[in-house]
Structure formats: structure tokens, C-alpha cells
Amino acid sequence: MPRLSPLNKDQLDAAQRAVFDKILSGPRGKVGGPFPALLQIPTAADLMQELGAWLRFESNLPADIREIAILVASNHWRCEIEWEAHKTIALKEGVDASLIEAIASDTAPVNASEKERISISFCRELLRSKFVSDATYASAVEQFGLDCTVELVVLVGYFTSLAMILNVFESGPADPNLKLGL
């Protein structure tokens, strides 16, 4: 059961409303997921939405790898709303359903490409051990380049934060009348 009351945009103060409108008019086109909780602190909400918008819509990390990383983080944190939203996006970005099932069941993917295997291994290792081995790091840098490897780490950290926010505040499905959702 959600721990916060449904968001009522008419009750937002000026700072909250400014961030709400910024998110709504940005690439997401909706305000939801962790943002109703984050709007309690408008500066945090704005900074998080800026980073998230860049990660999802402007970074150089390939879209399929981005979604795989998000699913690994969502699965690790058992964040259902994040999982469901990004499972749909991952399928649209060409991630095979069997690979998504392997992430969900925490098993080794069958018929995955080298870049998919490396991304899953890198993200799982980072989340489980809080580090990555030299071999895992070298594989990621060789496959994706240093810049995209940094982006991968930032992405996992960002979606870890979102998962914690969603889990703590028990965020549920979005209210379609407010254009809420991830």
C-alpha cells in the first residue's frame, strides 16, 4: 500500500510545481514513479529527473544495454514498478524475452550476445559485491569503451536510487489522470 497520498498537482507549492511542469514537458511526458516522493524536496526531484533524462534519452550507452542494466538493477532490488515499466521498454528496444527471463530468474542468459553477457555480468557483479573484478572491468571497457562503462555505473547507481525510493514509499501504478508513470 502506498505510503504517500496520491499526488495532487493543485496542492503543489511553486517550487514543486515548477519541477512537476519541467518533468511533464520533458522527454518522459509524465510525472510518476519516484517523482511524487521526490517532489517533497523539489531540488532533489529536479536533479534526479535531469540525470535520469540524460541517462535515458541522451547518453551514448546503447538503448538495449541501458535497459538490460536497468532490469538487472530492478531485479536486484526487487522493484516491481521499475521492472514492469522497463521490461516493456526493453522489449521495444529489441531485448529478447528469453534474456529478460534470465535476468528475472537470475540465471545465465542463453543465446545472448557478447555485449549482453558482459553488461549483465558487470551489473550483477557491481550490485552483489559493490565492486567489479579487473577482468570484468576490462571486458566492459573493451566492449563499450571507457565513457560508456562510466555511464553504465552511473545508470546502475541511478536506478538503484530510484528502486530504493519506489520500494520505501511503496509507489504503485500511476494515476492516468495526472499522466503519472515511469
C-alpha positions as CSV (number, residue, x, y, z in Angstrom):
1,M,0.0,0.0,0.0
2,P,1.5,3.4,-1.0
3,R,2.9,5.4,1.9
4,L,2.2,8.7,0.3
5,S,-1.1,10.2,-0.7
6,P,-1.8,10.5,-4.4
7,L,-0.1,13.5,-6.0
8,N,-2.5,16.4,-6.3
9,K,-0.9,19.0,-8.6
10,D,-3.2,21.7,-7.4
11,Q,-1.6,21.4,-3.9
12,L,2.0,21.7,-5.0
13,D,3.9,24.8,-4.0
14,A,5.6,27.0,-6.6
15,A,9.0,25.1,-6.4
16,Q,7.2,21.7,-6.6
17,R,5.0,22.9,-9.5
18,A,8.0,24.2,-11.5
19,V,9.7,20.8,-11.3
20,F,6.4,19.0,-12.0
21,D,5.9,21.1,-15.1
22,K,9.5,20.6,-16.2
23,I,9.2,16.8,-15.9
24,L,5.8,16.8,-17.7
25,S,7.2,18.9,-20.6
26,G,10.4,16.9,-20.9
27,P,11.1,13.6,-22.7
28,R,9.2,11.5,-20.2
29,G,6.0,13.4,-20.8
30,K,4.6,12.2,-17.5
31,V,5.4,12.6,-13.8
32,G,5.4,9.4,-11.8
33,G,7.5,6.5,-10.5
34,P,9.7,8.0,-7.8
35,F,8.9,11.6,-8.6
36,P,5.8,12.1,-6.4
37,A,8.0,11.2,-3.4
38,L,11.0,13.2,-4.7
39,L,8.8,16.3,-5.2
40,Q,8.7,16.6,-1.4
41,I,12.2,18.0,-2.0
42,P,11.9,19.9,-5.3
43,T,15.7,20.4,-5.7
44,A,16.3,16.7,-5.4
45,A,13.5,15.9,-7.8
46,D,14.9,18.3,-10.3
47,L,18.4,17.0,-10.1
48,M,17.3,13.4,-10.3
49,Q,15.0,14.0,-13.2
50,E,17.8,15.8,-15.1
51,L,20.2,12.9,-14.6
52,G,17.6,10.3,-15.5
53,A,16.5,12.2,-18.6
54,W,20.1,12.4,-19.7
55,L,20.8,8.7,-19.0
56,R,17.6,7.5,-20.8
57,F,17.4,9.9,-23.7
58,E,20.9,11.4,-24.4
59,S,23.7,9.1,-23.2
60,N,25.9,7.1,-25.6
61,L,25.1,3.8,-24.0
62,P,23.2,1.6,-26.5
63,A,19.5,1.5,-25.6
64,D,19.3,-2.3,-25.3
65,I,22.3,-2.3,-22.9
66,R,20.7,0.5,-20.9
67,E,17.5,-1.4,-20.5
68,I,19.3,-4.6,-19.6
69,A,21.2,-2.7,-16.9
70,I,18.0,-1.2,-15.6
71,L,16.4,-4.6,-15.4
72,V,19.4,-6.1,-13.6
73,A,19.2,-3.3,-11.0
74,S,15.4,-3.6,-10.7
75,N,15.6,-7.3,-10.2
76,H,18.4,-7.0,-7.7
77,W,16.3,-4.5,-5.6
78,R,13.0,-6.4,-6.3
79,C,11.4,-3.2,-7.5
80,E,8.3,-4.3,-9.3
81,I,7.1,-0.9,-10.7
82,E,10.6,-0.3,-12.2
83,W,10.8,-3.8,-13.5
84,E,7.4,-3.7,-15.2
85,A,8.0,-0.3,-16.8
86,H,11.4,-1.2,-18.1
87,K,10.5,-4.7,-19.2
88,T,8.2,-3.1,-21.7
89,I,10.8,-0.6,-22.8
90,A,13.4,-3.3,-23.1
91,L,11.2,-5.4,-25.4
92,K,10.6,-2.3,-27.6
93,E,14.4,-1.8,-27.7
94,G,14.9,-5.3,-29.0
95,V,15.9,-7.1,-25.9
96,D,14.9,-10.8,-26.3
97,A,12.2,-12.0,-23.9
98,S,14.3,-15.0,-23.0
99,L,17.1,-12.7,-21.9
100,I,14.6,-10.8,-19.8
101,E,13.5,-14.1,-18.2
102,A,17.1,-15.0,-17.5
103,I,17.5,-11.6,-15.7
104,A,14.3,-12.2,-13.8
105,S,15.3,-15.7,-12.7
106,D,18.9,-14.7,-12.0
107,T,20.3,-17.3,-14.4
108,A,22.8,-17.2,-17.1
109,P,21.3,-16.0,-20.4
110,V,21.2,-18.4,-23.3
111,N,21.9,-17.2,-26.8
112,A,22.9,-13.7,-25.5
113,S,25.4,-11.6,-27.5
114,E,28.8,-10.9,-26.0
115,K,27.8,-7.3,-25.2
116,E,24.6,-8.5,-23.5
117,R,26.6,-11.1,-21.4
118,I,29.2,-8.5,-20.4
119,S,26.6,-6.0,-19.4
120,I,24.7,-8.5,-17.3
121,S,27.8,-9.8,-15.6
122,F,29.1,-6.3,-15.0
123,C,25.9,-5.1,-13.4
124,R,25.3,-8.2,-11.4
125,E,28.8,-8.2,-10.0
126,L,28.7,-4.5,-9.2
127,L,25.4,-4.8,-7.4
128,R,26.3,-8.0,-5.5
129,S,29.9,-7.3,-4.5
130,K,29.9,-3.5,-4.7
131,F,32.9,-3.8,-7.0
132,V,33.9,-5.4,-10.3
133,S,36.9,-7.5,-10.8
134,D,39.8,-6.4,-13.1
135,A,38.6,-9.0,-15.7
136,T,35.0,-7.8,-15.6
137,Y,36.1,-4.1,-15.8
138,A,38.5,-4.9,-18.7
139,S,35.7,-6.7,-20.6
140,A,33.3,-3.8,-20.2
141,V,35.9,-1.2,-21.3
142,E,36.9,-3.3,-24.3
143,Q,33.2,-3.9,-25.3
144,F,31.7,-0.4,-24.6
145,G,34.7,2.0,-24.2
146,L,35.6,3.9,-21.0
147,D,32.9,6.6,-21.4
148,C,30.0,4.1,-21.7
149,T,31.4,2.0,-18.9
150,V,31.3,5.0,-16.7
151,E,27.7,5.6,-17.9
152,L,26.8,2.0,-17.1
153,V,28.0,2.5,-13.5
154,V,26.1,5.8,-13.2
155,L,23.0,4.2,-14.7
156,V,23.1,1.3,-12.2
157,G,23.6,3.8,-9.3
158,Y,20.7,6.0,-10.5
159,F,18.3,3.1,-10.9
160,T,19.4,1.7,-7.5
161,S,18.4,5.1,-6.0
162,L,15.0,5.0,-7.8
163,A,14.4,1.4,-6.7
164,M,15.0,2.3,-3.1
165,I,12.7,5.3,-3.3
166,L,10.0,3.3,-5.0
167,N,10.3,0.4,-2.5
168,V,10.4,2.7,0.6
169,F,7.4,4.7,-0.4
170,E,5.6,1.7,-1.9
171,S,4.8,3.5,-5.1
172,G,2.0,1.9,-7.0
173,P,0.7,2.2,-10.5
174,A,0.4,5.7,-11.9
175,D,-2.8,7.8,-11.8
176,P,-3.6,8.2,-15.6
177,N,-5.4,11.5,-14.9
178,L,-2.1,13.1,-13.8
179,K,-0.1,11.5,-16.6
180,L,1.9,9.6,-13.9
181,G,4.1,6.7,-14.6
182,L,7.8,6.0,-15.1
